[in-house]
Amino acid sequence: MLGGFDSIDGALRHIESKDMREREKILTAAVRRLYNTISHEDILRVRMDGEWMFMGKVLSEGIRKQVIADASTFENSKLWQILKADIKYQANKKAFLQATDIMQLTAGKLWMYTIDCMITRVESLAKESAIFNK
């Protein structure tokens, strides 16, 4: 459980013996594992050479074309139109009609931010761009 160390103190002493860059890598890995976080490497992104990456792996040309086609189909689907309208309605209802405190207002605004992120990503992909806001 402690990766070969006999105690947490032993593991901490080992980490403290590392330089700051290595400590940061260890801490990032520990937090990622503990909280199941994701990083920029886990989402769809474009490398400097133009390759599309997802979950740390290069997407093949075939997969890239399939993602673009899926996004275009999804963007124009009745299901997407229904989901967007429903989420926007629910978010506005929560933020502006039902909110009785700042937390509920914030929750509604976060719903709107989430749907905006989804709309932006789908539109970018349908335009053959893996960049979030193109």
JOFEN-V815461 format. One record per residue. D_FIRST is the distance of its C-alpha to the first C-alpha in whole Angstrom. Layout:
# JOFEN-V815461
d_first: {D_FIRST & D_FIRST}
This chain:
# JOFEN-V815461
d_first: {0 & 4 & 6 & 8 & 8 & 9 & 10 & 10 & 13 & 13 & 11 & 14 & 16 & 15 & 16 & 19 & 20 & 20 & 24 & 24 & 24 & 21 & 19 & 21 & 19 & 15 & 16 & 18 & 15 & 13 & 16 & 16 & 13 & 13 & 17 & 17 & 20 & 23 & 24 & 28 & 26 & 26 & 29 & 32 & 34 & 36 & 36 & 38 & 40 & 40 & 38 & 36 & 32 & 30 & 26 & 26 & 29 & 32 & 34 & 37 & 41 & 41 & 38 & 39 & 43 & 41 & 39 & 43 & 45 & 42 & 42 & 46 & 47 & 44 & 46 & 49 & 48 & 50 & 46 & 45 & 48 & 47 & 44 & 45 & 48 & 46 & 43 & 45 & 47 & 44 & 43 & 47 & 47 & 44 & 45 & 48 & 50 & 47 & 45 & 46 & 44 & 42 & 39 & 40 & 43 & 39 & 38 & 41 & 41 & 37 & 39 & 41 & 39 & 37 & 40 & 41 & 38 & 39 & 42 & 42 & 39 & 41 & 45 & 43 & 42 & 45 & 47 & 45 & 43 & 39 & 39 & 39 & 42 & 45}
